[in-house]
Amino acid sequence: MRKRWSVAVVAALLTSLAVAVPAQAAPVFARCVFTPTPDDPAAKPVRAPHPIAKARGTVDVTIKTNYGAVELRLDRRNAPCAVHNLLSLARQRFYDKTQCWRLTNSARLGVLQCGDVYAAEKGGPGYKFDDEVTGKETYPRGTVAMGNFGPDTNGSQIFIVHSFANIKPAYTVLGKVTKGMHVLDRIVANGIIPGPTDPLDGAPAKPVKIFKMR
């Protein structure tokens, strides 16, 4: 005798065999444009990164300083070009034997700024690239972000938030500190050499030297 299947049984069978259609996956790669800045040539001999960057996953980087090591976790999906750029510069030893020239500790801004070779705001890689922002960025303690000189002028400069940064969402977020915030706290505790316009914005009282970034 031929077996009859009820409607409910058939529906259950079809449901169990159905293949879910995945949501649109995030891109695997991103295209980046690194534009030469002839008026601001490279402070060290480096090449611009390859224009194709990975756009998934995270990567860990350690900054070894005279105060100790600071470990970062960078988010390729959030900022593929910025992460790609930092990794390229680190591999080429651009950051090695440089200093973090700027420290702020005001009610609005508490950051350590690094990545310039000669002085604060001076000595980049000889090129620039666009921001990767949504307009919803926030910058809590431990955030690692790109410094810039205005829209789409990223280069080698980064900052690490040691307290908070009440600033507009115009700075690309690279990732966050996973270990070593006590190093930032020690740097801040040593004080700031007052700047020309703000006593809470100047050079670290005890220089912060980057031995290596990898």
C-alpha positions as CSV (number, residue, x, y, z in Angstrom):
1,M,0.0,0.0,0.0
2,R,1.4,3.4,-0.9
3,K,2.1,5.5,2.1
4,R,0.3,8.8,2.3
5,W,2.1,11.8,3.8
6,S,0.2,14.4,5.7
7,V,0.6,18.1,4.8
8,A,2.2,18.8,8.2
9,V,4.8,16.0,7.7
10,V,5.7,17.2,4.2
11,A,6.1,20.8,5.4
12,A,8.3,19.7,8.2
13,L,10.5,17.6,5.8
14,L,10.8,20.5,3.4
15,T,11.8,22.8,6.3
16,S,14.5,20.4,7.5
17,L,16.0,20.2,4.0
18,A,15.9,23.9,3.3
19,V,19.2,25.6,2.8
20,A,19.5,29.0,4.5
21,V,20.5,31.8,2.2
22,P,23.3,33.7,4.0
23,A,23.2,37.5,4.3
24,Q,25.5,39.4,2.0
25,A,29.0,38.8,3.3
26,A,31.4,41.6,4.1
27,P,34.0,42.3,1.4
28,V,37.2,40.3,1.6
29,F,39.3,43.1,0.2
30,A,39.2,46.9,-0.1
31,R,40.8,49.2,-2.7
32,C,42.9,52.0,-1.2
33,V,44.4,55.1,-2.9
34,F,47.6,56.5,-1.5
35,T,48.3,59.9,-3.0
36,P,51.9,61.3,-3.0
37,T,52.4,64.6,-1.1
38,P,55.4,66.2,-2.9
39,D,55.1,69.3,-0.7
40,D,55.5,67.1,2.4
41,P,58.1,64.4,1.3
42,A,58.7,61.2,3.2
43,A,60.7,61.6,6.4
44,K,62.1,58.1,5.9
45,P,62.6,56.1,2.7
46,V,59.4,54.1,2.5
47,R,57.1,52.8,-0.2
48,A,53.4,53.4,-0.3
49,P,51.4,50.3,0.5
50,H,49.8,48.0,-2.2
51,P,46.4,49.4,-3.2
52,I,44.5,46.3,-2.2
53,A,44.0,45.7,1.5
54,K,42.4,42.9,3.5
55,A,39.0,43.9,4.8
56,R,38.3,41.1,7.3
57,G,39.6,40.0,10.6
58,T,41.9,41.6,13.2
59,V,45.7,41.8,13.5
60,D,47.8,42.4,16.7
61,V,50.6,44.9,16.8
62,T,53.0,45.7,19.7
63,I,54.6,49.1,20.3
64,K,57.7,48.7,22.4
65,T,58.7,51.9,24.2
66,N,61.0,53.1,26.9
67,Y,58.0,52.9,29.2
68,G,57.1,49.4,28.3
69,A,55.0,47.6,25.7
70,V,51.6,48.6,24.5
71,E,49.6,45.9,22.6
72,L,47.0,46.8,20.0
73,R,44.3,44.9,18.2
74,L,43.5,46.4,14.8
75,D,40.2,45.9,13.0
76,R,40.6,45.4,9.3
77,R,36.9,45.4,8.7
78,N,36.4,48.8,10.2
79,A,39.4,50.5,8.6
80,P,41.0,48.3,6.0
81,C,43.2,50.9,4.4
82,A,44.3,52.5,7.6
83,V,45.3,49.1,9.2
84,H,47.0,48.1,5.9
85,N,48.9,51.3,6.0
86,L,50.1,51.0,9.6
87,L,51.2,47.4,9.0
88,S,53.1,48.5,5.9
89,L,54.9,51.3,7.7
90,A,55.7,49.1,10.7
91,R,57.2,46.4,8.4
92,Q,59.3,49.1,6.8
93,R,60.4,50.2,10.3
94,F,59.1,53.7,9.8
95,Y,58.0,54.0,13.4
96,D,61.2,52.5,14.9
97,K,63.4,55.0,16.8
98,T,60.8,57.7,16.7
99,Q,59.1,59.6,19.5
100,C,55.5,60.4,20.6
101,W,55.8,64.2,20.5
102,R,52.4,65.2,21.8
103,L,50.5,64.5,25.1
104,T,47.2,66.1,26.1
105,N,45.3,65.7,29.3
106,S,42.4,68.2,29.3
107,A,38.7,67.9,30.0
108,R,38.2,67.6,26.2
109,L,41.1,65.6,25.0
110,G,43.3,63.0,26.6
111,V,45.6,61.4,24.0
112,L,49.2,60.4,23.3
113,Q,50.1,61.3,19.7
114,C,52.8,59.3,17.8
115,G,53.9,58.6,14.3
116,D,55.7,61.9,13.3
117,V,59.4,61.5,12.7
118,Y,60.7,65.0,13.3
119,A,58.3,66.7,15.7
120,A,54.6,67.0,16.4
121,E,52.8,67.3,13.0
122,K,56.1,67.0,11.1
123,G,57.6,64.1,9.4
124,G,55.2,61.8,7.6
125,P,55.4,59.0,4.9
126,G,55.2,61.2,1.8
127,Y,51.6,60.3,0.9
128,K,48.1,60.6,2.2
129,F,44.9,58.5,2.1
130,D,41.2,59.0,2.8
131,D,39.3,58.8,6.0
132,E,37.3,55.6,6.9
133,V,34.6,57.1,9.1
134,T,30.8,56.8,9.4
135,G,30.1,59.9,11.4
136,K,29.2,57.8,14.5
137,E,32.7,57.2,15.8
138,T,33.4,57.6,19.5
139,Y,36.8,57.6,21.2
140,P,36.7,56.0,24.6
141,R,39.8,55.1,26.7
142,G,42.0,52.6,24.8
143,T,40.9,53.7,21.3
144,V,43.6,53.8,18.7
145,A,42.9,56.2,15.8
146,M,44.5,58.0,12.9
147,G,45.6,61.6,13.4
148,N,45.2,63.9,10.5
149,F,45.5,67.5,9.2
150,G,41.9,67.7,8.0
151,P,39.6,65.5,5.9
152,D,41.4,62.7,4.0
153,T,44.9,63.6,5.0
154,N,45.9,60.5,6.8
155,G,49.5,59.4,6.8
156,S,51.6,57.9,9.6
157,Q,50.2,59.8,12.6
158,I,48.2,57.9,15.2
159,F,46.8,58.7,18.6
160,I,45.9,56.5,21.6
161,V,43.2,57.7,24.0
162,H,44.4,57.4,27.6
163,S,41.3,58.9,29.2
164,F,38.7,60.1,26.7
165,A,38.5,62.3,23.6
166,N,35.4,64.5,23.2
167,I,36.1,65.2,19.5
168,K,34.0,65.1,16.4
169,P,33.8,61.8,14.6
170,A,36.3,62.7,11.9
171,Y,39.2,60.4,12.9
172,T,39.5,56.8,11.6
173,V,39.4,54.2,14.3
174,L,42.1,51.5,13.8
175,G,41.3,49.4,16.9
176,K,42.0,49.4,20.6
177,V,44.6,48.7,23.2
178,T,44.4,45.1,24.6
179,K,47.3,45.3,27.0
180,G,49.5,48.1,28.4
181,M,47.1,50.9,29.4
182,H,49.2,51.2,32.6
183,V,52.1,52.3,30.3
184,L,49.9,55.2,29.1
185,D,49.0,56.0,32.7
186,R,52.7,56.2,33.7
187,I,53.4,58.6,30.7
188,V,50.5,60.8,31.8
189,A,51.6,60.7,35.5
190,N,55.0,62.1,34.5
191,G,53.4,65.3,33.2
192,I,53.4,67.6,30.2
193,I,55.8,70.3,29.1
194,P,53.2,73.1,28.5
195,G,52.6,74.1,25.0
196,P,52.5,77.7,23.7
197,T,48.7,77.9,23.9
198,D,47.7,75.2,26.4
199,P,49.5,74.0,29.5
200,L,47.7,70.6,29.1
201,D,48.8,70.1,25.5
202,G,52.5,69.7,24.8
203,A,55.4,67.3,24.8
204,P,55.6,64.5,27.4
205,A,57.7,65.7,30.3
206,K,59.8,62.5,30.0
207,P,60.3,61.7,26.3
208,V,58.3,58.7,25.0
209,K,60.6,56.7,22.6
210,I,59.3,54.0,20.3
211,F,62.0,51.3,19.9
212,K,60.0,49.1,17.6
213,M,56.5,48.5,16.3
214,R,55.6,45.1,14.9
